Amino acid sequence: MSPKARSAGQGGRPPGIDPRASEAIEHIVQAVRDGNDARIRSLLADLAAVADTAALLYLRERLYAQR
């Protein structure tokens, strides 16, 4: 399934992703774009508290999508 099709549900996040994880992921992607290492570390700690395998795979997908 394409990322665009997958994002059609639940406010732009794939089904099954915790909204807190999805929000942290979007902030991480922005921090990576900005090159803000301190913010990335902080956000990864936040994500670790709520992430599951699906969230981590979604983070990977989002980070590779910006290439």
C-alpha positions in Angstrom: 0.0 0.0 0.0 1.3 3.4 -0.9 2.1 5.9 2.0 -0.6 8.2 0.5 -3.3 5.5 0.6 -2.2 4.4 4.0 -2.4 7.9 5.4 -6.0 8.3 4.3 -7.3 7.1 7.7 -7.0 8.3 11.3 -5.7 11.8 10.8 -2.9 11.0 8.4 -1.3 8.1 10.3 -1.4 4.5 9.5 -4.1 2.4 11.2 -3.0 1.0 14.6 -0.4 3.7 15.3 -0.9 5.4 18.7 -1.7 9.1 18.2 1.1 10.1 20.6 3.6 8.0 18.6 2.4 9.5 15.4 2.8 13.1 16.8 6.3 12.3 18.1 7.2 10.8 14.7 6.2 13.9 12.8 8.2 16.1 15.2 11.2 13.8 14.8 11.0 14.0 11.0 10.9 17.8 11.3 13.9 17.9 13.7 15.9 15.7 11.4 15.1 18.1 8.5 16.2 21.0 10.8 19.4 19.1 11.9 18.4 19.6 15.5 20.3 16.8 17.3 19.2 17.7 20.8 15.5 17.8 19.8 15.9 14.5 18.0 17.3 12.9 21.2 14.5 14.3 23.3 11.8 13.3 20.9 13.2 9.7 20.6 13.0 9.4 24.4 9.3 10.5 24.2 8.6 8.1 21.3 10.3 5.2 23.2 7.6 5.5 25.9 4.7 4.9 23.5 6.1 3.2 20.4 5.6 -0.3 19.3 7.0 -2.1 16.2 4.4 -0.5 13.9 5.4 2.9 15.1 9.1 2.3 14.6 8.5 1.0 11.1 6.4 4.1 10.4 9.2 6.3 11.6 11.6 4.6 9.3 9.2 5.0 6.4 8.7 8.7 7.1 12.5 9.3 7.4 13.3 7.5 4.1 10.4 9.3 2.4 12.2 12.6 2.6 15.2 11.5 0.6 
